């Protein structure tokens, strides 16, 4: 079924439409569900946002319009009661339930903003995902999981301190945006890690297959796929995955590690 998403791996990163890509990935788990009504919902929300966006120039103003649309009008919020439920990383179920993880909700906020020409990016924070919205000189950081509220500099520094250590928030706060592929990988990684925690290695393997289809240059994705293939006794497939990882890896130590793993498989 990865053939259905192979085109995502061929697109330039900026050509990926995050909401539609996440919906396509979700569709792989819901073969009997038509995606057209969900695409129409996303289109309607974007049209409503465009109608409400007049005069919203600063990041703060744009954040308020986004939160009004996605939280106040449509009810999208973080699932605090059943945070680890797999459906929170499943875009079809997120749209059905109006609840999700930080990464899935961030995809909606970023995608809606970009659809009407605003600048928006998901931010790479361990254990959480925030969104930066607005022009560079007047942008703000918002938290889609907490109803699109603005996260001030002090709150962001405290969050980094909690997740990265005491010194993380001591200097100027710099948080790097994620590429579109990195966002999709993060969404899929949530699915894979939860599957492994539940002991469902077959599901995790399937998700890693999707991950490397979407992000062929993800060395870690290839490594984890090979690990699960080997555990399932699929030695030749593990060898192919490690070889693919070797092709996209430039770090010398990592390449040596991969080569050693391939050599260990040579006699199997």
C-alpha positions as CSV (number, residue, x, y, z in Angstrom):
1,X,0.0,0.0,0.0
2,X,3.0,2.3,0.2
3,X,2.7,2.7,-3.5
4,X,-0.3,5.0,-2.8
5,X,2.0,7.5,-1.0
6,X,5.1,7.0,-3.0
7,X,4.5,10.3,-4.8
8,X,5.1,12.1,-1.5
9,X,8.6,10.9,-1.4
10,X,9.2,12.4,-4.9
11,X,7.9,15.9,-4.1
12,X,10.2,18.8,-3.2
13,X,9.6,19.5,0.5
14,X,7.9,22.8,-0.2
15,X,5.4,21.1,-2.5
16,X,4.0,18.9,0.3
17,X,0.7,20.1,1.6
18,X,0.7,19.0,5.2
19,X,-3.0,18.5,5.8
20,X,-3.6,16.6,2.6
21,X,-0.5,14.5,3.0
22,X,-1.5,13.6,6.6
23,X,-5.0,12.7,5.3
24,X,-3.5,10.4,2.6
25,X,-1.4,8.6,5.2
26,X,-4.5,8.2,7.4
27,X,-6.4,6.8,4.5
28,X,-4.1,3.9,4.3
29,X,-5.7,2.6,7.6
30,X,-9.2,3.3,6.4
31,X,-9.6,1.7,3.0
32,X,-13.4,1.9,3.1
33,X,-13.5,5.6,4.0
34,X,-13.8,8.2,1.3
35,X,-11.4,11.1,1.7
36,X,-13.4,13.6,-0.4
37,X,-15.6,14.7,2.5
38,X,-12.5,15.4,4.6
39,X,-10.8,17.3,1.8
40,X,-14.0,19.3,1.5
41,X,-14.0,20.1,5.2
42,X,-10.4,21.3,5.0
43,X,-11.3,23.5,2.0
44,X,-14.3,25.0,3.8
45,X,-12.3,25.8,6.9
46,X,-9.6,27.5,4.7
47,X,-12.3,29.5,2.9
48,X,-13.8,30.6,6.3
49,X,-10.3,31.5,7.5
50,X,-9.8,33.6,4.4
51,X,-13.1,35.4,5.0
52,X,-12.0,36.2,8.6
53,X,-8.4,37.1,7.8
54,X,-8.9,40.6,6.5
55,X,-6.8,43.1,8.5
56,X,-4.9,40.4,10.4
57,X,-1.3,41.4,9.7
58,X,0.7,40.7,12.8
59,X,1.4,37.3,14.2
60,X,-0.7,38.0,17.2
61,X,-3.7,39.0,15.0
62,X,-3.3,36.0,12.8
63,X,-3.0,33.7,15.8
64,X,-6.3,35.0,17.2
65,X,-8.1,34.4,13.9
66,X,-6.7,30.8,13.7
67,X,-7.7,30.0,17.2
68,X,-11.2,31.4,16.6
69,X,-11.6,29.2,13.6
70,X,-10.0,26.0,14.7
71,X,-10.8,26.0,18.4
72,X,-13.8,28.3,19.1
73,X,-15.7,27.5,15.9
74,X,-14.7,23.9,15.1
75,X,-13.6,22.7,18.5
76,X,-10.1,21.4,17.7
77,X,-8.3,20.8,21.0
78,X,-5.7,18.5,22.6
79,X,-6.8,15.2,23.8
80,X,-5.7,15.5,27.4
81,X,-7.8,12.6,28.7
82,X,-6.5,9.8,26.3
83,X,-3.3,11.4,25.1
84,X,-1.6,8.2,24.0
85,X,-4.6,6.8,22.1
86,X,-3.4,5.9,18.5
87,X,-6.4,7.8,17.0
88,X,-4.8,11.1,18.1
89,X,-2.2,10.7,15.4
90,X,-4.7,9.5,12.8
91,X,-5.8,12.6,10.7
92,X,-9.2,11.1,9.8
93,X,-10.0,10.4,13.4
94,X,-8.6,13.8,14.4
95,X,-11.1,15.5,12.0
96,X,-13.9,13.3,13.2
97,X,-13.3,13.8,17.0
98,X,-11.8,17.3,16.9
99,X,-9.1,16.1,19.2
100,X,-5.5,15.1,18.6
101,X,-1.8,15.2,19.6
102,X,0.3,18.4,19.4
103,X,1.8,17.3,16.0
104,X,-1.6,16.4,14.4
105,X,-3.2,19.7,15.5
106,X,-0.1,21.7,14.5
107,X,-0.5,20.3,11.0
108,X,-4.0,21.8,10.8
109,X,-2.9,25.2,12.1
110,X,0.1,25.4,9.8
111,X,-1.8,24.1,6.8
112,X,-4.7,26.5,7.3
113,X,-2.4,29.5,7.7
114,X,-0.4,28.6,4.6
115,X,-3.6,28.0,2.5
116,X,-4.4,31.7,2.7
117,X,-0.8,32.9,2.3
118,X,0.3,33.4,5.9
119,X,3.7,32.3,7.0
120,X,3.6,29.4,9.5
121,X,5.9,26.5,10.6
122,X,5.8,23.7,13.1
123,X,8.6,24.0,15.6
124,X,10.9,21.3,16.6
125,X,10.6,20.9,20.4
126,X,11.2,17.5,22.1
127,X,8.0,16.0,23.5
128,X,5.8,18.8,22.1
129,X,5.1,20.7,18.9
130,X,4.3,24.4,18.7
131,X,3.6,26.6,15.7
132,X,5.2,29.9,14.7
133,X,2.8,32.1,12.7
134,X,3.1,35.6,11.3
135,X,5.6,37.7,9.4
136,X,9.2,37.3,10.6
137,X,9.3,40.7,12.2
138,X,6.0,40.2,14.1
139,X,5.6,36.5,14.5
140,X,4.3,34.7,17.6
141,X,4.4,31.1,18.9
142,X,1.2,29.3,19.6
143,X,0.2,26.0,21.1
144,X,-2.5,24.2,19.1
145,X,-2.8,21.5,21.7
146,X,-3.9,24.1,24.2
147,X,-6.5,25.8,21.9
148,X,-4.1,28.0,19.9
149,X,-3.0,30.0,22.9
150,X,0.0,32.3,22.5
151,X,3.2,31.0,24.1
152,X,5.4,33.9,25.3
153,X,9.1,34.0,25.5
154,X,9.3,33.1,29.2
155,X,6.8,30.2,28.8
156,X,8.8,28.9,25.8
157,X,12.1,29.1,27.7
158,X,10.5,27.2,30.6
159,X,9.2,24.5,28.3
160,X,12.7,24.1,26.8
161,X,14.2,24.0,30.3
162,X,11.8,21.2,31.2
163,X,12.4,19.1,28.1
164,X,16.1,19.8,27.4
165,X,17.6,20.6,30.7
166,X,18.2,23.5,33.1
167,X,20.5,25.5,30.8
168,X,18.3,25.2,27.7
169,X,16.4,28.3,28.4
170,X,19.1,30.4,29.8
171,X,20.1,32.2,26.6
172,X,18.1,33.6,23.7
173,X,15.3,31.2,22.7
174,X,15.9,29.7,19.3
175,X,13.7,26.9,18.1
176,X,14.2,25.6,14.6
177,X,11.2,25.0,12.3
178,X,10.6,21.5,11.0
179,X,10.5,20.8,7.3
180,X,7.3,19.3,5.9
181,X,8.8,15.9,5.8
182,X,10.1,16.2,9.3
183,X,6.6,17.0,10.5
184,X,5.1,13.9,8.7
185,X,7.9,11.7,10.1
186,X,7.1,13.0,13.6
187,X,3.5,12.1,13.1
188,X,4.4,8.6,11.9
189,X,6.9,8.2,14.7
190,X,4.1,8.7,17.2
191,X,2.2,5.9,15.5
192,X,5.2,3.6,15.4
193,X,6.3,4.1,18.9
194,X,2.8,3.6,20.3
195,X,2.5,0.4,18.3
196,X,5.8,-0.9,19.7
197,X,4.7,0.0,23.2
198,X,1.6,-2.0,22.7
199,X,3.6,-5.0,21.4
200,X,2.3,-4.7,17.9
201,X,5.5,-5.0,15.9
202,X,3.7,-5.8,12.7
203,X,1.9,-2.4,12.9
204,X,5.1,-0.6,13.8
205,X,6.9,-2.2,10.8
206,X,4.1,-1.0,8.5
207,X,4.3,2.5,9.8
208,X,8.1,2.6,9.3
209,X,7.6,1.4,5.7
210,X,5.4,4.4,5.2
211,X,7.9,6.7,6.9
212,X,10.7,5.8,4.5
213,X,8.3,6.1,1.5
214,X,7.5,9.6,2.5
215,X,11.0,10.5,3.7
216,X,13.5,8.3,1.8
217,X,16.5,10.2,3.3
218,X,15.4,9.4,6.8
219,X,18.4,7.3,8.0
220,X,16.7,6.6,11.4
221,X,13.6,5.4,9.6
222,X,15.6,2.9,7.5
223,X,17.4,1.7,10.6
224,X,14.2,1.1,12.6
225,X,12.6,-0.6,9.6
226,X,15.6,-2.9,9.3
227,X,15.5,-3.6,13.0
228,X,11.9,-4.7,12.9
229,X,12.3,-6.7,9.6
230,X,15.2,-8.6,11.2
231,X,13.1,-9.3,14.3
232,X,10.4,-10.7,12.0
233,X,12.9,-12.9,10.2
234,X,12.8,-10.9,7.0
235,X,16.6,-10.9,6.7
236,X,16.9,-10.0,3.0
237,X,14.5,-7.1,3.4
238,X,16.5,-5.9,6.4
239,X,19.6,-6.0,4.2
240,X,17.9,-3.9,1.6
241,X,16.8,-1.3,4.2
242,X,20.3,-1.1,5.6
243,X,21.7,-0.6,2.1
244,X,19.2,2.2,1.5
245,X,20.3,3.8,4.8
246,X,23.9,3.6,3.7
247,X,23.1,5.5,0.5
248,X,21.6,8.5,2.4
249,X,24.1,8.5,5.3
250,X,27.2,10.7,5.1
251,X,28.6,10.6,8.7
252,X,31.7,8.3,8.8
253,X,31.0,6.7,12.1
254,X,27.4,6.0,11.1
255,X,28.4,4.5,7.8
256,X,30.9,2.2,9.6
257,X,28.1,1.1,11.9
258,X,25.8,0.3,9.0
259,X,28.5,-1.5,7.1
260,X,29.2,-3.6,10.2
261,X,25.5,-4.5,10.5
262,X,25.4,-5.5,6.8
263,X,28.5,-7.6,7.2
264,X,26.9,-9.4,10.2
265,X,24.0,-10.2,8.0
266,X,26.1,-11.5,5.1
267,X,26.1,-15.1,6.3
268,X,22.4,-15.2,7.2
